[in-house]
Amino acid sequence: MGLIAKIKGTEYKKYLKTLVLSTALAFLTLYIALGLMFFAEVFAGERENPIQRHVILLILAIFFIIFTVFYEPEGKSKSKGKSKGKESLRSLIKGLFLAICATFAFVAIAGGVILTIEGMIPEVNMMISALAICMIVSMVFLSLLKPS
């Protein structure tokens, strides 16, 4: 069976799904990098931050609630006392950590979008190279996260 016939079978969905997911993650990574460039200008005092602190705090609170509920133990545990308190504390800590990471990524992506809209992105050759590197990195991460 040739390579073309193999790709035309049911295997093409796997290739297409991996390509789309890798490309989407690469664009997110690229916009996070552009957002970091944007906020470097904000911290240097060259521009004003368009995302207010209270909006960032609201985004953090929403992500904190979502991730804390996600990590809450399923059902009611039969044991009460210290083990229930430890599980609640673990879910709060995990939720807070993921909320901080998600808020950082969200705000950085917003900064990258603002930078793109203003037309302050680097030249096209540099952006294509950065996108290619981000695609390779996202594919490596996807292959490492795949269950064996």
Backbone torsions as a table, in degrees:
resi	resn	phi	psi	omega
1	MET	NA	127.9	-178.7
2	GLY	-77.1	167.3	-178.4
3	LEU	-64.0	-40.3	-179.8
4	ILE	-63.4	-42.9	179.6
5	ALA	-66.3	-36.9	179.5
6	LYS	-66.6	-41.0	-179.9
7	ILE	-69.5	-35.7	-179.1
8	LYS	-71.5	-18.2	179.4
9	GLY	-73.1	-148.9	-178.7
10	THR	-76.8	-11.0	-177.7
11	GLU	-71.2	-22.3	-176.0
12	TYR	-63.5	-29.5	179.0
13	LYS	-63.8	-37.5	178.4
14	LYS	-65.9	-42.8	179.0
15	TYR	-65.5	-43.3	-178.5
16	LEU	-66.4	-43.0	179.2
17	LYS	-62.7	-42.7	179.4
18	THR	-66.2	-41.8	179.1
19	LEU	-63.8	-44.8	-179.4
20	VAL	-66.1	-44.5	-179.5
21	LEU	-65.1	-41.6	178.7
22	SER	-65.1	-41.0	179.3
23	THR	-67.2	-41.7	178.6
24	ALA	-63.8	-43.4	177.1
25	LEU	-65.1	-35.0	178.4
26	ALA	-65.6	-41.5	177.6
27	PHE	-65.5	-40.1	176.3
28	LEU	-61.4	-43.6	178.9
29	THR	-63.5	-41.2	179.3
30	LEU	-64.5	-42.0	178.6
31	TYR	-70.3	-30.3	173.3
32	ILE	-64.9	-41.6	177.8
33	ALA	-63.9	-41.4	176.9
34	LEU	-65.0	-36.5	177.1
35	GLY	-65.0	-36.4	176.0
36	LEU	-65.6	-37.2	174.7
37	MET	-63.8	-40.3	178.9
38	PHE	-62.3	-47.2	-177.7
39	PHE	-74.8	-19.1	171.3
40	ALA	-66.1	-37.9	176.1
41	GLU	-68.5	-35.8	178.5
42	VAL	-65.3	-46.1	-178.4
43	PHE	-70.1	-26.7	177.2
44	ALA	-77.5	-10.4	178.9
45	GLY	87.3	10.6	-179.0
46	GLU	-79.6	-20.6	178.6
47	ARG	-149.0	166.3	179.7
48	GLU	-96.2	145.8	-179.6
49	ASN	-74.8	117.3	-179.4
50	PRO	-76.9	-16.9	-179.7
51	ILE	-97.0	110.6	-175.6
52	GLN	-70.8	155.4	-177.9
53	ARG	-63.2	-36.7	-179.4
54	HIS	-68.6	-29.9	176.0
55	VAL	-70.7	-40.7	177.3
56	ILE	-63.2	-40.5	178.0
57	LEU	-65.0	-37.6	176.7
58	LEU	-64.9	-42.1	177.4
59	ILE	-62.6	-42.8	177.3
60	LEU	-60.6	-43.1	-179.4
61	ALA	-63.9	-41.8	179.4
62	ILE	-64.2	-46.9	178.2
63	PHE	-63.9	-36.8	179.3
64	PHE	-61.6	-44.7	179.3
65	ILE	-64.8	-45.2	-178.8
66	ILE	-60.9	-49.2	-176.3
67	PHE	-73.4	-31.4	177.3
68	THR	-67.6	-43.0	177.0
69	VAL	-64.6	-36.4	178.9
70	PHE	-62.1	-37.2	-177.3
71	TYR	-93.7	1.5	176.5
72	GLU	-64.2	144.2	179.2
73	PRO	-63.6	143.4	-179.5
74	GLU	-71.7	131.6	176.2
75	GLY	67.2	175.9	179.3
76	LYS	-89.9	129.5	178.9
77	SER	-79.2	147.2	-178.5
78	LYS	-74.4	-31.6	179.8
79	SER	-83.8	136.9	-179.2
80	LYS	-112.7	169.6	174.4
81	GLY	97.1	-127.4	-171.2
82	LYS	-66.4	-39.5	-177.1
83	SER	-67.7	-36.3	177.2
84	LYS	-67.5	-39.1	177.7
85	GLY	-65.7	-37.7	178.3
86	LYS	-66.7	-41.1	178.9
87	GLU	-64.5	-40.1	178.5
88	SER	-65.5	-41.4	178.9
89	LEU	-65.5	-40.1	177.2
90	ARG	-62.2	-44.3	-179.8
91	SER	-66.1	-34.8	176.7
92	LEU	-66.4	-43.0	-179.7
93	ILE	-67.2	-45.0	177.7
94	LYS	-62.3	-42.2	179.1
95	GLY	-63.5	-40.7	178.9
96	LEU	-65.5	-44.6	-179.9
97	PHE	-61.3	-48.1	179.6
98	LEU	-67.3	-33.3	178.0
99	ALA	-65.7	-41.0	178.0
100	ILE	-64.5	-44.3	179.0
101	CYS	-63.1	-44.9	-178.8
102	ALA	-67.5	-37.9	177.7
103	THR	-65.2	-43.0	177.3
104	PHE	-59.6	-47.0	-179.8
105	ALA	-64.1	-42.4	-178.8
106	PHE	-63.1	-45.8	-179.4
107	VAL	-68.1	-38.4	178.2
108	ALA	-66.3	-39.7	177.3
109	ILE	-64.6	-40.6	177.2
110	ALA	-61.4	-40.9	176.4
111	GLY	-64.4	-38.5	177.2
112	GLY	-65.8	-38.0	177.1
113	VAL	-66.4	-41.6	178.2
114	ILE	-61.9	-42.5	178.8
115	LEU	-63.2	-38.6	179.1
116	THR	-68.2	-42.8	-179.7
117	ILE	-63.0	-37.9	179.5
118	GLU	-73.8	-10.1	178.6
119	GLY	77.9	25.1	-177.0
120	MET	-98.7	18.8	-178.7
121	ILE	-77.5	156.6	178.2
122	PRO	-65.7	176.8	-176.7
123	GLU	-62.3	161.0	-172.4
124	VAL	-62.7	-41.0	-178.9
125	ASN	-61.0	-40.3	179.3
126	MET	-67.9	-38.7	-179.9
127	MET	-67.4	-39.3	178.3
128	ILE	-66.0	-41.8	177.4
129	SER	-63.7	-42.6	178.7
130	ALA	-64.9	-39.7	177.4
131	LEU	-64.3	-40.4	178.4
132	ALA	-63.3	-43.0	178.2
133	ILE	-64.5	-41.4	178.8
134	CYS	-64.9	-35.3	176.9
135	MET	-65.1	-41.1	179.4
136	ILE	-65.2	-45.4	-179.7
137	VAL	-63.6	-42.3	179.7
138	SER	-66.8	-34.3	176.7
139	MET	-67.3	-38.6	176.6
140	VAL	-63.0	-44.7	178.3
141	PHE	-63.0	-41.7	179.1
142	LEU	-63.3	-40.1	179.7
143	SER	-70.5	-31.2	176.9
144	LEU	-74.0	-30.3	-179.3
145	LEU	-83.4	-14.5	-177.8
146	LYS	-67.2	132.1	178.3
147	PRO	-65.4	143.7	-176.4
148	SER	-82.4	NA	NA
